[in-house]
């Protein structure tokens, strides 16, 4: 664990209580990043700006690049980053259309389009060889990138990846039935419902952070609707099906899935495990859709052990 424990964050929030909600939000986010030795940076590709977090201390080892899920952002990884060894160089990206990255309405947000964007972003960042890790939508993108860029991806770690929904979940059933998507925040109170839906073990979120998060999510409701419509078909725009591309992954893959995942059925983990030639599957009890946020220490142990195993091979 790195410096500045959570009680220091809470104490500081109390001291800053005379500030606005947004000031408190920015302070809390900055402290979470500092605890994880992460700093925010920007990169411009083809005139579009993308935000990312990077380790302040850069080592010579192979970096670990992290891709968040639908409607999320780069800060979904800070608690996992805080639990990883300090010698690991980390990158956490805001995918196109998310967080502080460019959010054009006139582009596609399909899995294929996201993979193409990442290729250009990684080139601009000078990332030639790396471990790639992703959650949910980011997990599907990670798997596709590993399949199409075997010379870049040394290994892939998938936290409850999207792309295969042979076994339905409460989310897929609700969307199929035409009921409101629980992953999209439309009004006050929806963020709490979203967190209850995706997490079995909910982390502490200080009031100003949750309040501003909800405000931001409501403001981007229409864009989230557009992105979700684009990603709901994992084969959109691709020459080969998502399933076929999983068979082409050459890198070793670790699949981590919560047994109580309501967004994507954990039974799909075994399908990923059968399709990907060199994959191992770990299912976590009493964990939902975002293990890296719900059980960051356990997730870090699995990631670290997996990377060590690769180094020994």
N, C-alpha and C positions, 0 to 999 in steps of 0.2 A: 504494500500500500504506500502511496506517495503522501506528501505533506498536506497539512491543513485539513484535519478531520471535520466531519459534518457539524459537530457542535460549534466549531469556530464559525462556520457559515451561518448558523442560526444566530449566534451572538452578534455577528456583524449586521445581519438583517435588522436586529433590534436597534442597534446603534443608528442604522440608516433609516429608521422608521419615519423620519420626517420627510423623506424623499417621496417622489411619486411612485406609483406601481411600476411604471416602466423603468425607472431608475433602479428600483429594487430587483426587478427581473434581470436587467442587464448585469447588475452586480452579482446576483446569484449564479447566473450562467458563466460569468467570467471566473468566479471562484471554483466552480465545478471543473472548468477547463484547466485552471491553474493546478488544481489537485492532481490532475491527470497528466501534467506537463505538456499541455496542448496549447497552441496559439493559432489564432485565426489568420488565414491568408486568402488571397484572391488570385485567380489566373484568368486571362482573357484568351478565348479561342474563337476565331472567326467573328470577332466583334461582340461576342457574348461573354459576360463575366460569370465566373463560377466561384463559389466560396468553399473553403475546406479548412479543416483543422490538421495541423501537423505537429509532431513532437518537437518541442523546443530544443531538445538534445538529440541530434541525429547521429546514429551509429553506422558502422560499416556493414552491418548485417542486412539480410534481405528484408525490405519493408513489408508491413502489413497494411493493406488498403481495405477500408470498410465502407460498405454501401448500405444505407438505411432502407426501410420499407416505405410503402405507400403513405403519403400524407405526413411523413416523419421528416427528420433532418439529421444533420451530422452530430448533434448533441445527444442523440440516442446512444452513442458509443462511449460517452465520457466515463461512465461508471465501470464499464468493462476495461477501458483504457487504464483507469486508475488501479485496477487489479492485476494488470499485466506487468511483466518485468520491465524495469526502467530502461533496459538495454534495447528494447524493441522500438524501432522507428515506426510510427503510426501515421497514417493518413485517413481522415474521415471526410468524405465528400458530401456536399449537398448536390444531389442529382438534379439534372435539368427539371425545372418546374417546381422545385422544392426549396425550403429554407431561404437562404439569401442568394441563391443562384438565379440566373436568368429564368424568367417565367413567361416566355412568349406564348400567345394563344394560337398562333398560326403555324405550329409545328406539331409533329406526331410525338406521342409519348409511349409508343409501343415498346416492348422489350427490345426489339431489333433496333429501333431508333436510339434507345438509351445505350445500347452496346456501341453503336457507331459514334455517339457523342463521347463515350468514355475513351475510345481509342484515340481520339484527337486530344482529349484532356490529358491522358497519360503521356502522350508524346510531348505535349507542351511542358509537363512537369518533369520530364526526363526519366520517367519510370519505365525501365526496360524489363525488369524481372522482379516479381513480387508475389506475396501470398495475398489471396483475395478472399474477403469475407463479406457475407451479405445476409440480410434478414428479410423474409417475406418477398415483396417485389424485388428488393435488392438481392435476395438469394437467387431468384430466377435469373436476374441479370448476371450475377456472378457465375452461375452455372453455364449460361450461354457464352459469356466471355471466355471462360475456361475452355469450352469446346472449340471456339473459333480462333483462340490465340494461345495455342499450346506452348509456344516459345516464351511467352511472357508470364504465364501463371504457373508458379512453382507448386502451389497447392491451393485448394479452395475449401472454405468452411461455410456451410450453409445452415443458418438458423431458421428453421421452419420455412423453407423456400416455397415460393409460389411456382406456378407453371404446370403443376399436375394436380388435378382435382377429381381423380377417379372416385375417391371416397368423399362425399359431400360433408360440409360443415354447417353449423348454424349460420355463418356468414353467407355461404353460397346458396343455402336454402332461402334465406331472407331476400337476397338480391334476385334470385330466380323467380320468387313469388311476387316480386314487385313491391316489396316492403322497403322502407327507408334503409339505406346503407348505414350500419352502425359505425363505420369507420369515418364517416363524414360529419363534421360538426356544423350544425346549422343554427343553433340557438343556445342561449344560456342554459347550462346544465348538461349539454350533450357531451362535453369533455369528460365529465365524471362517468357518464354512461359508457363512453368509448374505453376509458381505462378499465372499468369493471369488465367490459367485454373481452379485451385483449389480454388482460393480466390476471393471473391467479394470485401472485404475490406482488402486491402494489407497493412500490417504493415511496418513501416520504417525498412530497412535493410541497415546498413552502407556499403559502397562500398567494403572494404576489406573482410567483412563477406560474402557478396554475391559471390564475385569472388572466394574465397576459397571453399565455399559450392559447386559451380558449378564444380570446379576442382575435388573435392572429388567424386561428383556424376558421372562425366564422367569416373573416374577410376573404379567405381564399376558397370558399365553398364551391363557387362555380368552376374554378380551375381544377379542384380535386375531382369534381364530377367528370370533367373532361379527361383527366388522366386515368381515372378508374375505368372509364369506357374504353380507353385505348389498351389498357393492360389486361382486361378481362378475357381477351382471346390471346393466349400465349403464342399462337402460331401466326399472328397477324403480320403480314408482309415478309414472312420468312420462306426461303426456298425449301427447307426441310422442316418437318414437324419438331416441336420442342422435344418430344420423346426420342426421336431419332438423334437429335443433337446430344442428348444426355449420353448416348452410347459412345460418342466420339471423344468424351473427356479423357485425356491421358493423365492428368495430374491426380495425385492422391486427394481424396475428398473426405471430409468429416461432416456428417449431417447431425445436427443437434435439434431435438424437437421436444416441446413440452407435452406431456400426456393430456393436459387439460386445455389444449389449444382449441378455441372456439372459432378462430378465423380460418384456419386451414387444418383439416383432419389429420391427426398424427399417423393414421394408418397409411397415408401417402408416403411417409418416410421409407417404408419398406419397398415401395415402388422405385423411388429414387435409388435406394440401395441396390436393387436388382439391375437397374438400367446402367448405372455408372460403374465401369469396370473395376476401379480401385477405390471403393467407398466403404466407410464404416458408419454405422448408425448408432446414436446414443439417444435414448428417450429418458426424459427427466420427470419424475413424479412431482405432483403439486406445482407444476409450472405451466404457464400459458403460452402465448404467442411470441413473447419477446424475452427469451431466457437471459440475454445479455444485460437486460435492465432489471429483471426480476431476481435473478441469482447471479450477479456479476462475478463473484468470487469462484463459484462452481464453474461458470462458463469459462473463466480465465484459466482454471486448472485444466479443463478439457482442451482448450486451444493450445496452451503451453505444452501439455503432454503430447499432443498431436504433432506439433512443430518439432519437438525433440525427437520423436520417432522418425520423422522424415530426415532429419539430419543424420541419424544413425544408419539410414539405409544406403 
